[in-house]
Amino acid sequence: MLSKYGAIWFLLSFHMKLVTSIRCYECSSANNTMCLEPALYDAETLDKYLPTTHCGSGVVSSGHHAFFCRKIMQTIFHKGYEPDVRVTRTCGWIRHHRDCYMADNEDHLETVCQCFTDDCNRAHGVHPVRMMGSIALLLLLISLS
């Protein structure tokens, strides 16, 4: 009887795969300004105020995709107003073929990066002075066209 169950477990073990969960920051600068640049804060402050999630257990995905961390930086342009910069950090499960890519249209500019180690979506973002220079240049180009 024991050998019968042992054989079943042995056969099932070939169909099971070991899955480890990646831990990612889970935040939006719309409601938590620390999300803009977590690298500015010490570990104790981050642990207390900036949530992380274990993607394998804290996020529902469809299919059998491997989780990773994602950081989305959006600059939203408002006619007649200053642009809004928003950062979202979260888990992802459908990979893009590039680790970072940009998308833009007339009302926003977006940079999306994906990474594959715990808390990697904490990495330094775009430097504010460079970001404002890029926005000014982009607005100038839009106004000239």
Secondary structure by P-SEA (a helix, b strand, c coil): caaaaaaaaaaaaaabbbbbbbbbbbbbccccccccccccccaaaaaccccccccccccccccbbbbbbbbbbbbbbcccccbbbbbbbbbbcccccccccccccccbbbbbbbbccccccccccccaaaaaaaaaaaaaaaaac
